[in-house]
Every structure is written in structure tokens, then in C-alpha cells.
Amino acid sequence: MKSLDRKLTRIRTGAYTPQDFIIADAKDADMAFGLTATGPARDAAGGFLPEFASRATYLDAIRAMTRSGLVDIMLTSASSAEILVNEGLYADSEVTPAVRYNDTTDIWYPRGGRFALEPSRPFRSARLPQVSKFIDLGLYSVTFSNEVTRDVATAEAYSEFRAEAAGLGLRHFLEVFNPAFDIGVPGDEMGQFIGDMIVSRLAGVVSAEQPAFLKIMYNGRAAMEALASYDPRRLIVGILGGAKGTTRDTFELISRAERAGARVALFGRKINLAQSPIDLVRLMRSVVARDLSAEEAVKAYHGSLQDKGIVPIVSLQDDLVISDPLLSEER
């Protein structure tokens, strides 16, 4: 049994402690950003170069994080997972490989594109019978647009997916994005809208097809607490990372979300764009365990950079700033 399954069991039985917090490294950005998904190439001193890293470098970063044992889930595209599973990366690892099952149009982010500014349309590149040959867990993503025609199509596509996945013995976790454009819901009510849509759409879903956990944006403490406390043994709530932000943003987000009831964090850019991703995740665990405050963790992170001879791109003073507007306003 891998760490994910042990932790999910303890969460579902009410035995959760901060040591059971689940962390996923989201390295599925190639399905959204294409060539830029890998992030900038790096020089020998850990600085960022103007060109983007190669896919080989991206895969090496996945291997390094997996071997560190600091994460519970490694989320990738199906093509990356096939390579890494077949080479035996996860064979003796505590880390569970997962793939992005669908790639709705609102995560299509080519340079110059505008797909994310229109209502999401269901789409799946990955074929479940093929991916079921090497994984049994993946992410399914939806975005509700507050438009009945679009949202019915989204719900129907999710229903069809669940039936196919269940028939193949595949598990999934459900990602629900905040829409990237105005859908007629006031900003301070978005968390309530997302929470209501999740609960109502899953109320008719039996346990065999329920998501293992959720992945949502942090819409503030009140919204997180309301959803996380509704049915904590069945609807396990996780947070997504969003934009890179400062290192303080990363630690504040995971700390506040966990205290509000989140039990999973799935961070992509916050990890991939860090100058020392493994040190960042190690300190994320210390923050969740309440061994360090968010501020102390930022200072420890910069200490790690110094020890490795990495010149920080952002100064310690600037990296201690909370730049995320929601996190800043919530203090």
C-alpha cells in the first residue's frame, strides 16, 4: 500500500493528523501550456535562462521529486506517465502515479490563445483503456460557467467518464476550477457557488464512482471550512496552487487551507518554478506539521538556497511578502 492509500484511509476513518496531509506534484502542464510547460531552463547556479527547458529536463525533475519521497502523488500527462512507469520509476516507490484524464478547452493555454476566456467545453485526449494498462488513478477536471447548456454538457461528460472509468477499475479525483471570466457570480460568493455545485453534482453519485478527493481553488477560509466540514469522510477537499506568487504565498496557502480543513495540496507552478523544488516541498511539510510558520519556512528556504550556492532570483525581503490578493486581504 502506497502512502496515498494509507493516508486516505486515515482521513476517511477520522484519524487524520497533519502527518497524513497529501501532497501532489502536478507535472501535467504539457497538456495545457505546450512548449512552455517545462518552465525556464536553468544555469549551473540555479538561475533562470531565457529559453524553456526540454522535455527530458522536465522528466528528470519528475524523477528527482519522486525519488525524494516527499510527495504522495505525481500527476503527469498520460504520455509522460507511460514512459516513467515503464522504466520502473514507481515500482518500489511510495509515490502513486496519476494522469490527467481530460483536457477541457479552458486549460488550453497556447501563447496567443484565448480559449480560457470562453465557457469550458468537455474534451479528452487520453483514452482510458490505454492508460488503464499502466495507472489506476487520474484527475478529471470541470469548470462550471453558470450557463445551463454548457453546464449540462459538462455534467453529462463527467457522468459518461465515471461510467467508463468504473468499468475499467480506474479511480479519479475531481478538479473544479474557478471560471476565468465573469459568470455573473460576485467574487465574494464564488466559493459558495463552487461548493454548492460540487455537493449537488455529487449527491447522486454512489460510492463506486465518487472521486477519491477534490481539487479546488482556495476561495477563502469560510468557503473552505464549509465544504471541508460538510462530509469530511466522503468529500475530502484538496487545493490547487495557481500562479507562482512568492514563496510566502506558497507556505501561507498550504497552512491556511490545511487549518480550514483541506487534506490535499496539488501544486504545479509553485513547485516547478521554484529554484529548489525539493527544498520547497520539504518545507511545505514542515509548515503543515506546524513545525515552522510560513515566515520561518521562507527564511529556511533561502537558507537552503544559500547552502547550495544558488543565488535567489527574488530577495528574501521580497519573498517574505504575501502577494496573493486573497491571502493578503484575509489576514
Phi and psi in degrees as GROMACS dihedral restraints (atoms count N, CA, C in turn):
[ dihedral_restraints ]
;  ai    aj    ak    al  type     phi  dphi    fc
    3     4     5     6     1   -81.6    20    10
    4     5     6     7     1   168.4    20    10
    6     7     8     9     1   -59.2    20    10
    7     8     9    10     1   -36.8    20    10
    9    10    11    12     1   -57.6    20    10
   10    11    12    13     1   -48.3    20    10
   12    13    14    15     1   -68.8    20    10
   13    14    15    16     1   -37.3    20    10
   15    16    17    18     1   -63.0    20    10
   16    17    18    19     1   -43.2    20    10
   18    19    20    21     1   -69.4    20    10
   19    20    21    22     1   -41.5    20    10
   21    22    23    24     1   -60.5    20    10
   22    23    24    25     1   -39.1    20    10
   24    25    26    27     1   -62.0    20    10
   25    26    27    28     1   -44.3    20    10
   27    28    29    30     1   -67.8    20    10
   28    29    30    31     1   -37.7    20    10
   30    31    32    33     1   -63.8    20    10
   31    32    33    34     1   -45.7    20    10
   33    34    35    36     1   -68.3    20    10
   34    35    36    37     1   -24.7    20    10
   36    37    38    39     1   -94.7    20    10
   37    38    39    40     1     5.6    20    10
   39    40    41    42     1    79.4    20    10
   40    41    42    43     1    15.8    20    10
   42    43    44    45     1  -101.2    20    10
   43    44    45    46     1    17.7    20    10
   45    46    47    48     1   -60.6    20    10
   46    47    48    49     1   137.5    20    10
   48    49    50    51     1  -130.6    20    10
   49    50    51    52     1   164.4    20    10
   51    52    53    54     1   -56.4    20    10
   52    53    54    55     1   -23.3    20    10
   54    55    56    57     1   -68.1    20    10
   55    56    57    58     1   -15.2    20    10
   57    58    59    60     1   -91.6    20    10
   58    59    60    61     1     2.6    20    10
   60    61    62    63     1   -63.6    20    10
   61    62    63    64     1   135.3    20    10
   63    64    65    66     1   -99.0    20    10
   64    65    66    67     1   130.3    20    10
   66    67    68    69     1  -120.9    20    10
   67    68    69    70     1   132.5    20    10
   69    70    71    72     1  -118.8    20    10
   70    71    72    73     1   138.5    20    10
   72    73    74    75     1   -94.3    20    10
   73    74    75    76     1   116.7    20    10
   75    76    77    78     1   -92.8    20    10
   76    77    78    79     1    96.2    20    10
   78    79    80    81     1  -109.1    20    10
   79    80    81    82     1    41.9    20    10
   81    82    83    84     1  -105.1    20    10
   82    83    84    85     1    15.7    20    10
   84    85    86    87     1   -66.4    20    10
   85    86    87    88     1   -17.2    20    10
   87    88    89    90     1   -63.7    20    10
   88    89    90    91     1   -21.5    20    10
   90    91    92    93     1   -81.3    20    10
   91    92    93    94     1    -8.4    20    10
   93    94    95    96     1  -115.2    20    10
   94    95    96    97     1   -47.4    20    10
   96    97    98    99     1  -104.6    20    10
   97    98    99   100     1    -7.6    20    10
   99   100   101   102     1    66.8    20    10
  100   101   102   103     1  -129.4    20    10
  102   103   104   105     1   -61.6    20    10
  103   104   105   106     1   -28.4    20    10
  105   106   107   108     1   -85.3    20    10
  106   107   108   109     1    -3.8    20    10
  108   109   110   111     1   -61.6    20    10
  109   110   111   112     1   -30.0    20    10
  111   112   113   114     1   -72.6    20    10
  112   113   114   115     1   -16.0    20    10
  114   115   116   117     1    81.1    20    10
  115   116   117   118     1   176.5    20    10
  117   118   119   120     1   -69.2    20    10
  118   119   120   121     1   147.6    20    10
  120   121   122   123     1   -66.8    20    10
  121   122   123   124     1   159.1    20    10
  123   124   125   126     1  -123.6    20    10
  124   125   126   127     1   147.9    20    10
  126   127   128   129     1   -89.4    20    10
  127   128   129   130     1  -179.5    20    10
  129   130   131   132     1   -64.1    20    10
  130   131   132   133     1   -23.2    20    10
  132   133   134   135     1   -94.8    20    10
  133   134   135   136     1     8.7    20    10
  135   136   137   138     1    86.1    20    10
  136   137   138   139     1     5.3    20    10
  138   139   140   141     1   -79.5    20    10
  139   140   141   142     1   159.3    20    10
  141   142   143   144     1   -90.9    20    10
  142   143   144   145     1   138.2    20    10
  144   145   146   147     1  -101.2    20    10
  145   146   147   148     1   162.5    20    10
  147   148   149   150     1   -69.1    20    10
  148   149   150   151     1   -23.3    20    10
  150   151   152   153     1   -89.9    20    10
  151   152   153   154     1   164.1    20    10
  153   154   155   156     1   -89.2    20    10
  154   155   156   157     1   150.2    20    10
  156   157   158   159     1   -67.7    20    10
  157   158   159   160     1   158.7    20    10
  159   160   161   162     1   -81.6    20    10
  160   161   162   163     1   167.5    20    10
  162   163   164   165     1   -65.3    20    10
  163   164   165   166     1   -35.3    20    10
  165   166   167   168     1   -59.5    20    10
  166   167   168   169     1   -40.4    20    10
  168   169   170   171     1   -65.6    20    10
  169   170   171   172     1   -40.4    20    10
  171   172   173   174     1   -61.2    20    10
  172   173   174   175     1   -44.8    20    10
  174   175   176   177     1   -65.4    20    10
  175   176   177   178     1   -36.1    20    10
  177   178   179   180     1   -64.2    20    10
  178   179   180   181     1   -36.7    20    10
  180   181   182   183     1   -65.2    20    10
  181   182   183   184     1   -36.8    20    10
  183   184   185   186     1   -64.6    20    10
  184   185   186   187     1   -45.0    20    10
  186   187   188   189     1   -60.6    20    10
  187   188   189   190     1   -45.3    20    10
  189   190   191   192     1   -63.0    20    10
  190   191   192   193     1   -44.2    20    10
  192   193   194   195     1   -66.8    20    10
  193   194   195   196     1   -40.7    20    10
  195   196   197   198     1   -60.9    20    10
  196   197   198   199     1   -45.8    20    10
  198   199   200   201     1   -68.8    20    10
  199   200   201   202     1   -21.0    20    10
  201   202   203   204     1   -68.5    20    10
  202   203   204   205     1   -25.0    20    10
  204   205   206   207     1    72.4    20    10
  205   206   207   208     1    12.2    20    10
  207   208   209   210     1   -85.2    20    10
  208   209   210   211     1   -19.7    20    10
  210   211   212   213     1  -109.2    20    10
  211   212   213   214     1   159.9    20    10
  213   214   215   216     1  -100.2    20    10
  214   215   216   217     1   -27.3    20    10
  216   217   218   219     1  -132.3    20    10
  217   218   219   220     1   138.6    20    10
  219   220   221   222     1  -116.3    20    10
  220   221   222   223     1   108.7    20    10
  222   223   224   225     1   -95.1    20    10
  223   224   225   226     1   123.4    20    10
  225   226   227   228     1  -137.7    20    10
  226   227   228   229     1   175.5    20    10
  228   229   230   231     1   -69.5    20    10
  229   230   231   232     1   161.2    20    10
  231   232   233   234     1   -62.1    20    10
  232   233   234   235     1   -37.9    20    10
  234   235   236   237     1   -66.1    20    10
  235   236   237   238     1   -38.3    20    10
  237   238   239   240     1   -68.5    20    10
  238   239   240   241     1   -43.3    20    10
  240   241   242   243     1   -60.3    20    10
  241   242   243   244     1   -40.3    20    10
  243   244   245   246     1   -59.7    20    10
  244   245   246   247     1   -43.7    20    10
  246   247   248   249     1   -62.4    20    10
  247   248   249   250     1   -48.5    20    10
  249   250   251   252     1   -73.4    20    10
  250   251   252   253     1   -37.2    20    10
  252   253   254   255     1   -66.5    20    10
  253   254   255   256     1   -44.0    20    10
  255   256   257   258     1   -66.3    20    10
  256   257   258   259     1   -26.1    20    10
  258   259   260   261     1   -85.4    20    10
  259   260   261   262     1    -3.3    20    10
  261   262   263   264     1    89.6    20    10
  262   263   264   265     1    15.9    20    10
  264   265   266   267     1   -57.0    20    10
  265   266   267   268     1   -39.2    20    10
  267   268   269   270     1   -98.4    20    10
  268   269   270   271     1     1.9    20    10
  270   271   272   273     1   -58.9    20    10
  271   272   273   274     1   -46.0    20    10
  273   274   275   276     1  -114.2    20    10
  274   275   276   277     1    27.5    20    10
  276   277   278   279     1  -105.8    20    10
  277   278   279   280     1   152.2    20    10
  279   280   281   282     1   -77.8    20    10
  280   281   282   283     1   -10.9    20    10
  282   283   284   285     1   -84.1    20    10
  283   284   285   286     1   134.7    20    10
  285   286   287   288     1   -94.4    20    10
  286   287   288   289     1   122.7    20    10
  288   289   290   291     1   -76.3    20    10
  289   290   291   292     1   143.9    20    10
  291   292   293   294     1  -142.1    20    10
  292   293   294   295     1   155.5    20    10
  294   295   296   297     1  -124.7    20    10
  295   296   297   298     1   157.2    20    10
  297   298   299   300     1   -80.0    20    10
  298   299   300   301     1   115.1    20    10
  300   301   302   303     1   -74.0    20    10
  301   302   303   304     1   -35.9    20    10
  303   304   305   306     1  -132.5    20    10
  304   305   306   307     1   158.6    20    10
  306   307   308   309     1  -136.9    20    10
  307   308   309   310     1    78.9    20    10
  309   310   311   312     1   -61.2    20    10
  310   311   312   313     1   159.2    20    10
  312   313   314   315     1   -63.8    20    10
  313   314   315   316     1   -22.0    20    10
  315   316   317   318     1   -78.7    20    10
  316   317   318   319     1    -1.5    20    10
  318   319   320   321     1  -106.9    20    10
  319   320   321   322     1     9.4    20    10
  321   322   323   324     1   -79.9    20    10
  322   323   324   325     1   108.6    20    10
  324   325   326   327     1  -122.4    20    10
  325   326   327   328     1    54.2    20    10
  327   328   329   330     1   -69.0    20    10
  328   329   330   331     1   151.8    20    10
  330   331   332   333     1   -60.8    20    10
  331   332   333   334     1   127.9    20    10
  333   334   335   336     1    88.6    20    10
  334   335   336   337     1    -5.9    20    10
  336   337   338   339     1   -79.0    20    10
  337   338   339   340     1   163.2    20    10
  339   340   341   342     1  -134.9    20    10
  340   341   342   343     1    20.3    20    10
  342   343   344   345     1   -59.8    20    10
  343   344   345   346     1   -36.6    20    10
  345   346   347   348     1   -70.8    20    10
  346   347   348   349     1   -10.4    20    10
  348   349   350   351     1   -91.8    20    10
  349   350   351   352     1     1.8    20    10
  351   352   353   354     1  -116.5    20    10
  352   353   354   355     1   158.5    20    10
  354   355   356   357     1   -55.0    20    10
  355   356   357   358     1   141.1    20    10
  357   358   359   360     1   -63.9    20    10
  358   359   360   361     1   138.2    20    10
  360   361   362   363     1  -118.3    20    10
  361   362   363   364     1   135.7    20    10
  363   364   365   366     1   -62.8    20    10
  364   365   366   367     1   140.2    20    10
  366   367   368   369     1  -162.7    20    10
  367   368   369   370     1   141.9    20    10
  369   370   371   372     1  -133.8    20    10
  370   371   372   373     1   121.5    20    10
  372   373   374   375     1   -82.1    20    10
  373   374   375   376     1   -45.6    20    10
  375   376   377   378     1   -69.7    20    10
  376   377   378   379     1   133.7    20    10
  378   379   380   381     1   -97.6    20    10
  379   380   381   382     1   120.0    20    10
  381   382   383   384     1   -59.4    20    10
  382   383   384   385     1   -40.4    20    10
  384   385   386   387     1   -59.7    20    10
  385   386   387   388     1   -29.4    20    10
  387   388   389   390     1   -77.6    20    10
  388   389   390   391     1   -47.2    20    10
  390   391   392   393     1   -70.4    20    10
  391   392   393   394     1   -24.1    20    10
  393   394   395   396     1   -66.3    20    10
  394   395   396   397     1   -12.2    20    10
  396   397   398   399     1   -74.4    20    10
  397   398   399   400     1   -19.0    20    10
  399   400   401   402     1  -136.4    20    10
  400   401   402   403     1    -4.1    20    10
  402   403   404   405     1  -142.2    20    10
  403   404   405   406     1   166.5    20    10
  405   406   407   408     1  -132.4    20    10
  406   407   408   409     1    12.6    20    10
  408   409   410   411     1  -139.7    20    10
  409   410   411   412     1   142.5    20    10
  411   412   413   414     1  -162.2    20    10
  412   413   414   415     1   173.7    20    10
  414   415   416   417     1  -103.5    20    10
  415   416   417   418     1   135.0    20    10
  417   418   419   420     1  -118.6    20    10
  418   419   420   421     1   132.5    20    10
  420   421   422   423     1  -117.0    20    10
  421   422   423   424     1   139.5    20    10
  423   424   425   426     1  -136.0    20    10
  424   425   426   427     1   154.2    20    10
  426   427   428   429     1  -136.3    20    10
  427   428   429   430     1   123.6    20    10
  429   430   431   432     1   -90.5    20    10
  430   431   432   433     1   137.2    20    10
  432   433   434   435     1  -108.5    20    10
  433   434   435   436     1    -0.1    20    10
  435   436   437   438     1    63.6    20    10
  436   437   438   439     1    26.3    20    10
  438   439   440   441     1  -123.3    20    10
  439   440   441   442     1   124.5    20    10
  441   442   443   444     1   -60.6    20    10
  442   443   444   445     1   -43.2    20    10
  444   445   446   447     1   -63.8    20    10
  445   446   447   448     1   -46.7    20    10
  447   448   449   450     1   -65.1    20    10
  448   449   450   451     1   -43.9    20    10
  450   451   452   453     1   -74.7    20    10
  451   452   453   454     1   -29.0    20    10
  453   454   455   456     1   -65.4    20    10
  454   455   456   457     1   -43.6    20    10
  456   457   458   459     1   -61.7    20    10
  457   458   459   460     1   -40.3    20    10
  459   460   461   462     1   -62.3    20    10
  460   461   462   463     1   -46.1    20    10
  462   463   464   465     1   -66.4    20    10
  463   464   465   466     1   -38.7    20    10
  465   466   467   468     1   -67.6    20    10
  466   467   468   469     1   -39.6    20    10
  468   469   470   471     1   -64.3    20    10
  469   470   471   472     1   -38.9    20    10
  471   472   473   474     1   -65.8    20    10
  472   473   474   475     1   -39.5    20    10
  474   475   476   477     1   -62.5    20    10
  475   476   477   478     1   -43.9    20    10
  477   478   479   480     1   -64.4    20    10
  478   479   480   481     1   -40.4    20    10
  480   481   482   483     1   -60.3    20    10
  481   482   483   484     1   -47.7    20    10
  483   484   485   486     1   -58.6    20    10
  484   485   486   487     1   -41.6    20    10
  486   487   488   489     1   -64.0    20    10
  487   488   489   490     1   -44.0    20    10
  489   490   491   492     1   -66.8    20    10
  490   491   492   493     1   -43.3    20    10
  492   493   494   495     1   -63.6    20    10
  493   494   495   496     1   -43.4    20    10
  495   496   497   498     1   -62.1    20    10
  496   497   498   499     1   -37.9    20    10
  498   499   500   501     1   -65.8    20    10
  499   500   501   502     1   -23.4    20    10
  501   502   503   504     1  -101.0    20    10
  502   503   504   505     1     2.0    20    10
  504   505   506   507     1    73.2    20    10
  505   506   507   508     1    26.9    20    10
  507   508   509   510     1   -96.8    20    10
  508   509   510   511     1   139.8    20    10
  510   511   512   513     1   -96.9    20    10
  511   512   513   514     1   160.1    20    10
  513   514   515   516     1  -146.2    20    10
  514   515   516   517     1   158.6    20    10
  516   517   518   519     1  -119.6    20    10
  517   518   519   520     1   150.4    20    10
  519   520   521   522     1  -107.0    20    10
  520   521   522   523     1   122.7    20    10
  522   523   524   525     1  -100.2    20    10
  523   524   525   526     1   128.5    20    10
  525   526   527   528     1  -123.1    20    10
  526   527   528   529     1   109.7    20    10
  528   529   530   531     1   -80.3    20    10
  529   530   531   532     1   152.2    20    10
  531   532   533   534     1   -73.4    20    10
  532   533   534   535     1   136.7    20    10
  534   535   536   537     1   -63.7    20    10
  535   536   537   538     1   148.9    20    10
  537   538   539   540     1   -86.3    20    10
  538   539   540   541     1     1.9    20    10
  540   541   542   543     1  -141.2    20    10
  541   542   543   544     1   170.5    20    10
  543   544   545   546     1   -68.3    20    10
  544   545   546   547     1   122.9    20    10
  546   547   548   549     1  -115.1    20    10
  547   548   549   550     1    14.2    20    10
  549   550   551   552     1    87.7    20    10
  550   551   552   553     1     8.6    20    10
  552   553   554   555     1  -106.9    20    10
  553   554   555   556     1   121.2    20    10
  555   556   557   558     1   -55.4    20    10
  556   557   558   559     1   146.1    20    10
  558   559   560   561     1   -55.6    20    10
  559   560   561   562     1   -38.9    20    10
  561   562   563   564     1   -77.1    20    10
  562   563   564   565     1    -3.5    20    10
  564   565   566   567     1  -110.0    20    10
  565   566   567   568     1     0.7    20    10
  567   568   569   570     1   -62.0    20    10
  568   569   570   571     1   -40.7    20    10
  570   571   572   573     1   -61.0    20    10
  571   572   573   574     1   -36.9    20    10
  573   574   575   576     1   -68.2    20    10
  574   575   576   577     1   -42.3    20    10
  576   577   578   579     1   -60.9    20    10
  577   578   579   580     1   -48.1    20    10
  579   580   581   582     1   -62.5    20    10
  580   581   582   583     1   -45.1    20    10
  582   583   584   585     1   -61.1    20    10
  583   584   585   586     1   -43.8    20    10
  585   586   587   588     1   -65.4    20    10
  586   587   588   589     1   -39.9    20    10
  588   589   590   591     1   -66.5    20    10
  589   590   591   592     1   -38.9    20    10
  591   592   593   594     1   -64.0    20    10
  592   593   594   595     1   -52.1    20    10
  594   595   596   597     1   -62.8    20    10
  595   596   597   598     1   -44.0    20    10
  597   598   599   600     1   -69.9    20    10
  598   599   600   601     1   -37.1    20    10
  600   601   602   603     1   -74.3    20    10
  601   602   603   604     1   -24.6    20    10
  603   604   605   606     1   -96.5    20    10
  604   605   606   607     1    -8.3    20    10
  606   607   608   609     1   -62.8    20    10
  607   608   609   610     1   -30.3    20    10
  609   610   611   612     1   -94.2    20    10
  610   611   612   613     1    10.0    20    10
  612   613   614   615     1  -101.9    20    10
  613   614   615   616     1   123.0    20    10
  615   616   617   618     1   -77.3    20    10
  616   617   618   619     1   166.5    20    10
  618   619   620   621     1   -58.1    20    10
  619   620   621   622     1   -32.8    20    10
  621   622   623   624     1   -64.0    20    10
  622   623   624   625     1   -21.8    20    10
  624   625   626   627     1  -117.8    20    10
  625   626   627   628     1     5.4    20    10
  627   628   629   630     1   -67.7    20    10
  628   629   630   631     1   146.2    20    10
  630   631   632   633     1   -67.4    20    10
  631   632   633   634     1   146.7    20    10
  633   634   635   636     1   -63.6    20    10
  634   635   636   637     1   -34.9    20    10
  636   637   638   639     1  -165.5    20    10
  637   638   639   640     1   175.0    20    10
  639   640   641   642     1  -109.2    20    10
  640   641   642   643     1   157.1    20    10
  642   643   644   645     1  -132.8    20    10
  643   644   645   646     1   111.5    20    10
  645   646   647   648     1  -136.3    20    10
  646   647   648   649     1   166.7    20    10
  648   649   650   651     1   -76.1    20    10
  649   650   651   652     1   146.2    20    10
  651   652   653   654     1   -75.2    20    10
  652   653   654   655     1   110.0    20    10
  654   655   656   657     1  -105.0    20    10
  655   656   657   658     1    26.8    20    10
  657   658   659   660     1   107.4    20    10
  658   659   660   661     1   160.0    20    10
  660   661   662   663     1   -60.3    20    10
  661   662   663   664     1   -45.4    20    10
  663   664   665   666     1   -62.6    20    10
  664   665   666   667     1   -45.2    20    10
  666   667   668   669     1   -65.3    20    10
  667   668   669   670     1   -40.4    20    10
  669   670   671   672     1   -65.4    20    10
  670   671   672   673     1   -45.7    20    10
  672   673   674   675     1   -62.1    20    10
  673   674   675   676     1   -40.2    20    10
  675   676   677   678     1   -63.0    20    10
  676   677   678   679     1   -46.0    20    10
  678   679   680   681     1   -72.7    20    10
  679   680   681   682     1   -42.7    20    10
  681   682   683   684     1   -66.7    20    10
  682   683   684   685     1   -28.5    20    10
  684   685   686   687     1   -93.1    20    10
  685   686   687   688     1    -5.8    20    10
  687   688   689   690     1   -64.8    20    10
  688   689   690   691     1   -50.7    20    10
  690   691   692   693     1  -153.2    20    10
  691   692   693   694     1    70.4    20    10
  693   694   695   696     1   -64.1    20    10
  694   695   696   697     1   -17.8    20    10
  696   697   698   699     1   -91.9    20    10
  697   698   699   700     1   -13.1    20    10
  699   700   701   702     1  -111.5    20    10
  700   701   702   703     1   -43.1    20    10
  702   703   704   705     1  -103.8    20    10
  703   704   705   706     1    87.3    20    10
  705   706   707   708     1   -82.7    20    10
  706   707   708   709     1   124.2    20    10
  708   709   710   711     1   -98.9    20    10
  709   710   711   712     1   134.5    20    10
  711   712   713   714     1  -124.8    20    10
  712   713   714   715     1   162.3    20    10
  714   715   716   717     1  -116.1    20    10
  715   716   717   718     1   150.6    20    10
  717   718   719   720     1   -99.3    20    10
  718   719   720   721     1   160.7    20    10
  720   721   722   723     1   -87.2    20    10
  721   722   723   724     1   -36.2    20    10
  723   724   725   726     1    74.4    20    10
  724   725   726   727     1  -148.5    20    10
  726   727   728   729     1   -64.9    20    10
  727   728   729   730     1   163.3    20    10
  729   730   731   732     1   -58.6    20    10
  730   731   732   733     1   -56.6    20    10
  732   733   734   735     1    62.8    20    10
  733   734   735   736     1  -164.7    20    10
  735   736   737   738     1   -88.6    20    10
  736   737   738   739     1   167.2    20    10
  738   739   740   741     1   -64.6    20    10
  739   740   741   742     1   -33.3    20    10
  741   742   743   744     1   -61.3    20    10
  742   743   744   745     1   -39.9    20    10
  744   745   746   747     1   -57.1    20    10
  745   746   747   748     1   -45.1    20    10
  747   748   749   750     1   -58.7    20    10
  748   749   750   751     1   -49.3    20    10
  750   751   752   753     1   -71.7    20    10
  751   752   753   754     1   -36.7    20    10
  753   754   755   756     1   -65.1    20    10
  754   755   756   757     1   -42.1    20    10
  756   757   758   759     1   -62.9    20    10
  757   758   759   760     1   -48.2    20    10
  759   760   761   762     1   -69.1    20    10
  760   761   762   763     1   -35.4    20    10
  762   763   764   765     1   -66.3    20    10
  763   764   765   766     1   -49.2    20    10
  765   766   767   768     1   -67.8    20    10
  766   767   768   769     1   -40.3    20    10
  768   769   770   771     1   -64.4    20    10
  769   770   771   772     1   -44.2    20    10
  771   772   773   774     1   -63.1    20    10
  772   773   774   775     1   -41.2    20    10
  774   775   776   777     1   -67.1    20    10
  775   776   777   778     1   -25.4    20    10
  777   778   779   780     1   -88.5    20    10
  778   779   780   781     1    -1.3    20    10
  780   781   782   783     1   118.1    20    10
  781   782   783   784     1    -6.1    20    10
  783   784   785   786     1   -65.8    20    10
  784   785   786   787     1   144.5    20    10
  786   787   788   789     1  -123.8    20    10
  787   788   789   790     1     2.5    20    10
  789   790   791   792     1  -143.9    20    10
  790   791   792   793     1   144.0    20    10
  792   793   794   795     1  -130.1    20    10
  793   794   795   796     1   129.6    20    10
  795   796   797   798     1  -122.2    20    10
  796   797   798   799     1   100.2    20    10
  798   799   800   801     1  -110.8    20    10
  799   800   801   802     1   131.8    20    10
  801   802   803   804     1  -106.6    20    10
  802   803   804   805     1   -80.5    20    10
  804   805   806   807     1   -62.1    20    10
  805   806   807   808     1   -33.7    20    10
  807   808   809   810     1   -61.1    20    10
  808   809   810   811     1   -33.4    20    10
  810   811   812   813     1   -85.8    20    10
  811   812   813   814     1   -49.9    20    10
  813   814   815   816     1   -63.6    20    10
  814   815   816   817     1   -32.0    20    10
  816   817   818   819     1   -94.6    20    10
  817   818   819   820     1     4.9    20    10
  819   820   821   822     1   -75.0    20    10
  820   821   822   823     1   148.2    20    10
  822   823   824   825     1   -72.9    20    10
  823   824   825   826     1   -25.1    20    10
  825   826   827   828     1  -137.2    20    10
  826   827   828   829     1    82.4    20    10
  828   829   830   831     1   -57.4    20    10
  829   830   831   832     1   -39.3    20    10
  831   832   833   834     1   -67.5    20    10
  832   833   834   835     1   -40.7    20    10
  834   835   836   837     1   -64.0    20    10
  835   836   837   838     1   -37.9    20    10
  837   838   839   840     1   -61.0    20    10
  838   839   840   841     1   -47.9    20    10
  840   841   842   843     1   -67.8    20    10
  841   842   843   844     1   -38.5    20    10
  843   844   845   846     1   -57.9    20    10
  844   845   846   847     1   -41.3    20    10
  846   847   848   849     1   -77.3    20    10
  847   848   849   850     1   -27.5    20    10
  849   850   851   852     1   -58.2    20    10
  850   851   852   853     1   -41.8    20    10
  852   853   854   855     1   -64.1    20    10
  853   854   855   856     1   -38.8    20    10
  855   856   857   858     1   -65.7    20    10
  856   857   858   859     1   -36.2    20    10
  858   859   860   861     1   -68.1    20    10
  859   860   861   862     1   -46.0    20    10
  861   862   863   864     1   -61.0    20    10
  862   863   864   865     1   -38.9    20    10
  864   865   866   867     1   -74.4    20    10
  865   866   867   868     1    -4.5    20    10
  867   868   869   870     1    67.0    20    10
  868   869   870   871     1    22.9    20    10
  870   871   872   873     1   -79.1    20    10
  871   872   873   874     1   -27.4    20    10
  873   874   875   876     1  -134.9    20    10
  874   875   876   877     1   147.4    20    10
  876   877   878   879     1   -79.0    20    10
  877   878   879   880     1   167.4    20    10
  879   880   881   882     1   -59.1    20    10
  880   881   882   883     1   -42.0    20    10
  882   883   884   885     1   -65.0    20    10
  883   884   885   886     1   -44.0    20    10
  885   886   887   888     1   -63.2    20    10
  886   887   888   889     1   -36.5    20    10
  888   889   890   891     1   -67.0    20    10
  889   890   891   892     1   -37.0    20    10
  891   892   893   894     1   -61.3    20    10
  892   893   894   895     1   -44.8    20    10
  894   895   896   897     1   -64.6    20    10
  895   896   897   898     1   -39.3    20    10
  897   898   899   900     1   -65.8    20    10
  898   899   900   901     1   -37.5    20    10
  900   901   902   903     1   -63.0    20    10
  901   902   903   904     1   -45.1    20    10
  903   904   905   906     1   -66.9    20    10
  904   905   906   907     1   -31.2    20    10
  906   907   908   909     1   -63.3    20    10
  907   908   909   910     1   -39.3    20    10
  909   910   911   912     1   -65.3    20    10
  910   911   912   913     1   -40.6    20    10
  912   913   914   915     1   -60.5    20    10
  913   914   915   916     1   -44.5    20    10
  915   916   917   918     1   -62.0    20    10
  916   917   918   919     1   -43.2    20    10
  918   919   920   921     1   -61.0    20    10
  919   920   921   922     1   -30.5    20    10
  921   922   923   924     1   -92.6    20    10
  922   923   924   925     1     1.9    20    10
  924   925   926   927     1    73.8    20    10
  925   926   927   928     1    23.4    20    10
  927   928   929   930     1   -95.3    20    10
  928   929   930   931     1   123.7    20    10
  930   931   932   933     1   -80.5    20    10
  931   932   933   934     1   119.2    20    10
  933   934   935   936     1   -65.6    20    10
  934   935   936   937     1   136.5    20    10
  936   937   938   939     1   -71.2    20    10
  937   938   939   940     1   -34.7    20    10
  939   940   941   942     1  -111.3    20    10
  940   941   942   943     1   132.0    20    10
  942   943   944   945     1   -64.6    20    10
  943   944   945   946     1   157.2    20    10
  945   946   947   948     1   -57.0    20    10
  946   947   948   949     1   -43.0    20    10
  948   949   950   951     1   -59.5    20    10
  949   950   951   952     1   -45.3    20    10
  951   952   953   954     1   -71.9    20    10
  952   953   954   955     1   -31.8    20    10
  954   955   956   957     1   -75.1    20    10
  955   956   957   958     1   -16.5    20    10
  957   958   959   960     1   -82.4    20    10
  958   959   960   961     1    -6.1    20    10
  960   961   962   963     1   -80.5    20    10
  961   962   963   964     1   139.1    20    10
  963   964   965   966     1   -86.2    20    10
  964   965   966   967     1   108.8    20    10
  966   967   968   969     1   -97.4    20    10
  967   968   969   970     1   -19.7    20    10
  969   970   971   972     1   -69.0    20    10
  970   971   972   973     1   122.5    20    10
  972   973   974   975     1   -57.5    20    10
  973   974   975   976     1   -42.0    20    10
  975   976   977   978     1   -65.0    20    10
  976   977   978   979     1   -45.6    20    10
  978   979   980   981     1   -63.8    20    10
  979   980   981   982     1   -37.9    20    10
  981   982   983   984     1   -67.3    20    10
  982   983   984   985     1   -42.9    20    10
  984   985   986   987     1   -69.9    20    10
  985   986   987   988     1   -27.1    20    10
  987   988   989   990     1   -78.2    20    10
  988   989   990   991     1   -18.2    20    10
